[in-house]
Amino acid sequence: MSKLTQKAIQNSFIKLLDSKPIDQITIKDITTDCGISRNTFYYHYADLPALVEELLTDNVEELMKAYPSIDSLEECLNVGARYVLDNRRAANHIYNSSHRYIYERCLMNVLRRVVAEYFDMALSAQNFSQDEREILIDYYKCVCFGIIADWCNKGMREDYADDFHKLIELRGRMLGAEFGR
């Protein structure tokens, strides 16, 4: 019963988030929509940010199951962007709210996991120490995050894949020129 109640709370929140910004959603809105008491809500969640964080974390887990392997940096960017676009209205309402930090933290978690997967797959033959591996993963996670955050700030255009592809291609050309290739 507890999981069903949590799912009902999450579904009500998502429904409300699709129609209005998160800063305009109250606990009362959620409890009224799903027909529970405030005490029941607070039994499951400490507050609205806790609900948002659990919801996004659950979505991240589902996303990671859908992409068990990542073959390129471009695919890392595409997975992150697809995650945002699949939940565009909700993402916009969270991203443009005082709760942006939760969204950013979850996006960072998604990107860290997909970049680590890519790193392990693409560079498994390379001899990097654990410290070097972590530095590279953090670097590319931050690069991907910056690209996606900038894309979010510019309105989350649907044709992002072309820009990401061009960026990866330019990165390859730049690295080739930098290392005399």
Secondary structure, 3 states (H helix, E strand, C coil): CHHHHHHHHHHHHHHHHHHCCHHHCCHHHHHHHHCCCHHHHHHHCCCHHHHHHHHHHHHHHHHHHHCCCCCCHHHHHHHHHHHHHHCHHHHHHHHCCCCHHHHHHHHHHHHHHHHHHHHHHHCCCCCCCHHHHHHHHHHHHHHHHHHHHHHHHCCCCCCHHHHHHHHHHHHHHHHHHHCCC
